[in-house]
Amino acid sequence: MKPLIAKFGIGQVVKHRKYPFRGVIYDVDPVFSNTEEWWQSIPEEVRPRKDQPFYHLFAENAETEYVAYVSEQNLLLDTSGDPVRHPQVDEIFTRAEDGGYQIRVARRN
């Protein structure tokens, strides 16, 4: 598999193309890097290709916050400007003026 160049970057806010959730990207795999069992658990008619970037998200929907692993083909840029309420976001990121997030700079003692 030849990895593709990722369309989205760490700190960007994205939303799922089909399902009602959004989140902040905190890591990117250039190609699928989860278990075969996980991939096979996705219904075949909506199963994404493995030869594309996959994103780790601090995600949220209307009811809860969680971690998600999503293929690039299923993501869109979230332009709402709304903050993401996932509790881990503030531990790792600071909010940027454009509505995205930047990695916190570690403080030295």
Summary of the structure (lengths in Angstrom):
residues: 109
radius of gyration: 14.4
end to end distance: 44.6
largest distance: 52.8
contacts: 271
relative contact order: 0.26
helix: 14%
strand: 32%
